[in-house]
Amino acid sequence: MKIPVALTIAGSDSGGGAGIQADLKTFAVLGVHGTSAITAITAQDTTGVTDILELPTSLIRKQIAVVTGDMGVQAAKTGMLSSASIIATVAGAITELRIPNLVVDPVMVAKGGAKLLRDDAVAALRERLLPLAAVITPNIPEAEVLLGRPITSLDERRVAARDLVAMGARIAVVKGGHADGDATDVFFDGTQMIEMAAERIATPNTHGSGCVFSAAITAHLARGAEPLAAVREAKQFVTMAIANSLEIGHGHGPVNPAFALGGGG
């Protein structure tokens, strides 16, 4: 049985709600074989991140190389990259190994507030990784850091999406989860500007929502979907994952990408 292969290049969340764990669950639910290159190990639960250990860049590069060399990869995504050296390594591997359909989730801060990207790594993300992105999926605070300015309105989200494409991404999706009102994301592909709205779900349990959204886009791209269709499907998927989020732990519970299976994440 031939099945599409997707690769996640991200950190491990010991609490299972975000990062590699959320990505692999999402890939599996959406009918894609998930592979991984772990960039860092976190000691993490629903209340926050208590410790981080970055893996050597040589091992990160090797993980990417052996997977692509053996199985081939139809789409890939990045999550927590944390340092300029890791970003440079990943960008180099993506380029050299010609990995297609890269979705960049510019992870900067954990749900509990811990910084997951060093200040000196922002420029590397902007300059090395963003131009390789088929799709970049920042939330509003992440887009503000990438662009160096506040984003406070829907109009400013539209301009931000245009500017991120001008910086090299083929498509930008500026997410609206941090804004008021409906969760309206702005999609721009250099030609089309499309707003994708979903009803805001009143829950504190949104841990891993950004990971699940970007992983769902990646899975649909791996299966051959056009980018706009992939983003639309991913928006619906993450909305349902939030609606079926899990009441576990003492902090921000995780979204549930296994909702369609009738199980927990």
N, C-alpha and C positions, 0 to 999 in steps of 0.2 A: 504494500500500500504506500503510494507516494504521498507525502504530506509536506506542506510548506514549512520552512525553518525560519525562525526569528531569533535574534540575539539581543539580549539585554546586557548592557555594560553599566554596572551600577553597584551601589553598596548593599550589604546584607543587613536586614532589619531583624534582630533577634526576636522581636515581638510579632513578626509575621505579617504586619499590616501594610508595609510599604516596601520600597526597594525591590531587590531581586525577587523576594518572595511574592509580592503583589504582582509583579510582572509575569512570573512564570504561571501563576494561577490564571491570570487573564489570558495568556497565550493558550493555555490548555482548554479553557472554556470556549474559546473562539476557534478551536480546531487547528491550531498551529503548534508544531513541535518547538518548545522553548529551550534555548541554550543560554549560557550565561558566562560573562567575564566579570568576576567580582573585583571591585576596585578598593573596597574598604570593608572592614567588619565593625559593626556598631554593637554596643551593649545598649539596648533600647527597649522600652516598653511603651504603654499608652501614655505615660506621664512625661516622657522625654528621653533624651539621649544622655547616657552617663559616661560613655567612653567610645573612642574611635581609634582603630588601628588601620592605617593605610597599607595596602599591599605593595610590594616592590613593583616598579613600572615594568621590569623585565618579565615578571610573572603575569601581569595584566596583558602585556603584548602577546605572550605565549598562549594564554587562554583564547584570545581572539583568533590567533593564527591557526591553532589546531582545529578549532570548530569550523572555521571557514574552509580550511584546507580539506577536511574530511567530508563535511556534510553540505557545504555551500550554504549561503544565507540569503534569503530573499528580501529581508528587511531587518533593520537593527535600530535600537534606541539607546540613548544614554540617560543616566540619572545622576546620582551623586558621583562627582569626579574630584572634588575637594581641593586639588592643588594644580598649579600651573604645569608641573612636570607630568602629572597624570593626564591632563588635557592634551598636552603636546604628544604624549605617547599614543593616546586614543586617536587623535586626529591623524597622526602619521600612519597608524594601522588601517584606519578607514580608507585613507587615500591609497596606500600601497596595495592593499588587498582588494581594492575596488568594491567595497561593500555598498550595495545600493540602498535607496530608500531609508536614509537615516533620519530618525525622529529625535530631536534634541529637547529634552525636558531639563531646563537650566536650574537644577535643584540648588537652592542657596540656603534655605532655613528649614529646619524640621518643624512639624506641627507644634511641638512643645517649646520652640524658640531657639533651639541649638543651631549654631552656624555650621553649615555643611559645605561651604565654599569659602576658601580664604580670600581675603581682600585682594591679594596680589594675583589671584587666579582669574578675576573677572575679565581682565584685558585679554588673557589667553583664550578664555571662552569666546569672547567677542571676536577676536582676530583669527583664531585657529579653527574653532569648531562651527561657529555660526555659518560661515560660507559653505560648509559641507552639508548643511541641513536641508533635507527635502521639506521638513516641517519643523518649526520651533514652537514650543507650547508654553510660554511664560505666563505665570499669573501676574497680577498688576504690580506687586512689589518687585518681582524679578524683572519685569519689563522696565520699571523705573531705574533699577541698577544698571541694566544693559544700556539704557539710553541716557542715563545721567540727568533725569528730570522727573518731576512729579507727574502722575497721571491720575486725574481726579474726575473725569467725565467720560461718557461714551464717545464723544467727539475726539477726545484725547487718546482713547483706546484705538480709534480708527487711524489716527495719525501715527501712533506707535506701531501698529501693524505695517503701515506703509514704510516706516523708517527701518524696521527690522528686515523687511524684504530688500530695501535699498542697501542694507549692510551685507547682504549676500545670501540670506535664507531664501529658498524658492517659495515657501509659504510660511506665513506667520499666523498663529492663532493666539490672540491675547485674551486670556480667560477672564471672566467677570465674577468669579466666586468671591473676591474681596470687595466688590462694589455693593451698593444698596440695590434693593429691588430684585427682579428676576436675575438669574445667573445667565447673563448674556455674553457669549464669546464673540469676538470679532475675527473673522477669517479673511485673509487677503493673500492672493496668489500672483500679484503683479498686475492683474486685470480686474478680477472680481472682488468686490468688497461685500461680504455677506455676514449678517448677524444671526447667530444661533442662540435662541433663548430657551430656557427651561425654567420651570417653577422652582423657586428656592425651597429646599427641604429643611425644615426646622429641626436640626440635630447637631450636637457637638461631635458626632462620630464621623468625621471626615478624613481621618488619617489614611493616607495612601491614595487619596482621590486623584492627585496629579499623576502619580505613577500609573494608576489603572487607566486613566484617560490616554496618556501617551502610549502605553502598552497596547491598548485597544486599537489606536491608529496604526501602530506598527503591525499588529496581527492582520488587520484588513489590507494593508499595503502588501504584506507577504503573500496574501491570498489573491492578489492581483487587482484589488479595487483601485479606482481612480482616487486621488487625494481628497477631493471634496466629499465623495461618498464615504471614504474612510473616516474623515473627521465627523461627519454627520452621524454615522453609526456609533462611533466612539462616544460622542456626546450623549446619545440615548443610553448607551451601555453604562457609562459612569453615573448618570442620573439614577438609573435603577440600582446600581451598586450602593449609592448613597441612601436611597430610599429603603434599602434592605440592610443597612449598616448594622454592626454587631455591638451589643451592649456588653462589653467585656473590659476588664481592667478598671483602673481608678482615674483615668484621664480621658484623652480623645480616643474613642474606640475606632476600629478600622471599618472602612467601607467593605462591601462584600461582593467580590467579583464572581463568586460561586452561586449567586442568587438564582440563576437560571437552572441550577442543578438541585435546588431545594435544600442546599447545605450552607454551612458557615464557611468563612474565608480561611 
